[in-house]
Amino acid sequence: MEKANQLVRERRSIQQAMEAFDSGGRILAITVGQPPPEGIPFPTGPMVSTQHIDYPPQMVDAIKEAFTTRQGQISEELAKLGLTGV
């Protein structure tokens, strides 16, 4: 059940980000780091945060596309767990 809760929280965060973009929000900063080792849910290496950059609109479009893709993946994962319409 924890996996399902995690997926629902992630989907909610994605939806909030999409709503922010749709209401005129913009990228304020990006954090870049190495992917976490298998089984670790968060990066453990050095992280670099970029701020004060005027991010191009193409980045927003690419991020929104990635969010949409991830939302579909989350729905599939929830369905595999037997949860639909969550």
Buried (B, 14 or more C-beta within 10 A) or exposed (E): EEEBEEBBEBBEEBEEBBEEBEEEEEBEEEEEEEEEEEEEEEBEEEEEEEEEEEBEEEEBEEBBEEBEEEBEEBBEBBEEEEBEEE
